[in-house]
Amino acid sequence: MLDTLIDSLRSPLGTARLLEGFSTLNRADKAGVSPQQMRAVFSDLKGHSDEQIRGFVGIGQKLVSGEARFAGTALTPSSDTAEPAPKPR
């Protein structure tokens, strides 16, 4: 939770853009606008697949409604003996 607060304070415009983007795409989705139509209207969606757009909207809906919550503690080692995650190549 602390990391989330820090991220929000470091990038308030990013947080606002995330909410604005979700809200806009969610309204379009509820109005029956297809991902293909969304890409035609919103140039920032170019290069994103239908599945990516639907996934963003779907996960966003669950987060906003309270159906989903991704606790950051799932990624925190539970003890000093935990092995660090492998570094990406």
C-alpha positions in Angstrom: 0.0 0.0 0.0 2.9 2.4 0.8 4.4 1.8 -2.7 1.0 2.7 -4.2 0.9 5.9 -2.3 4.4 6.8 -3.2 3.7 6.1 -6.9 0.7 8.3 -6.8 2.6 11.2 -5.2 5.5 10.9 -7.6 3.2 10.9 -10.6 -0.1 12.6 -9.9 -0.7 13.2 -13.6 0.0 9.6 -14.4 -2.6 8.5 -11.8 -5.1 11.0 -13.2 -4.4 9.9 -16.8 -4.9 6.2 -15.8 -8.3 7.1 -14.2 -9.3 9.3 -17.2 -8.3 6.6 -19.7 -10.2 3.9 -17.9 -13.3 6.1 -17.4 -13.3 7.1 -21.1 -12.8 3.6 -22.4 -15.3 2.1 -19.9 -18.0 4.6 -21.1 -17.2 3.7 -24.7 -17.4 0.0 -23.9 -20.8 0.5 -22.1 -22.0 2.4 -25.2 -21.2 -0.6 -27.4 -18.2 0.8 -29.1 -15.9 -2.0 -30.3 -12.1 -2.0 -29.6 -11.6 -1.5 -33.4 -13.8 1.6 -33.2 -12.0 2.8 -30.1 -8.6 2.6 -31.9 -10.1 4.7 -34.7 -11.2 7.4 -32.3 -8.3 7.3 -29.8 -4.9 7.3 -31.5 -3.1 6.2 -28.3 -4.8 2.8 -28.7 -3.1 2.1 -32.0 -0.9 -0.9 -31.6 -3.0 -2.4 -28.9 -5.0 -5.6 -29.6 -8.7 -6.0 -29.0 -7.8 -8.4 -26.1 -5.5 -5.8 -24.5 -8.2 -3.1 -24.7 -10.9 -5.4 -23.4 -8.6 -6.6 -20.6 -7.7 -3.1 -19.5 -11.4 -2.2 -19.3 -12.4 -5.5 -17.7 -9.8 -5.3 -14.9 -10.5 -1.7 -14.4 -14.2 -2.4 -13.9 -13.4 -5.0 -11.3 -11.0 -2.7 -9.4 -13.4 0.2 -9.4 -16.3 -1.9 -8.3 -14.3 -3.5 -5.6 -14.5 -7.0 -7.0 -10.7 -7.2 -7.4 -7.8 -6.0 -5.3 -4.2 -6.8 -6.0 -2.4 -6.8 -2.7 1.2 -5.8 -3.1 2.2 -8.1 -0.2 2.0 -11.0 -2.6 5.2 -9.8 -4.2 7.0 -9.2 -0.9 9.3 -11.9 0.5 7.8 -13.4 3.7 11.2 -14.1 5.3 14.9 -13.4 5.1 15.4 -16.9 3.6 13.3 -16.1 0.6 15.2 -16.2 -2.6 15.2 -13.1 -4.7 13.2 -13.2 -8.0 15.4 -13.9 -11.0 16.5 -10.9 -13.0 14.9 -10.5 -16.5 17.2 -11.2 -19.4 
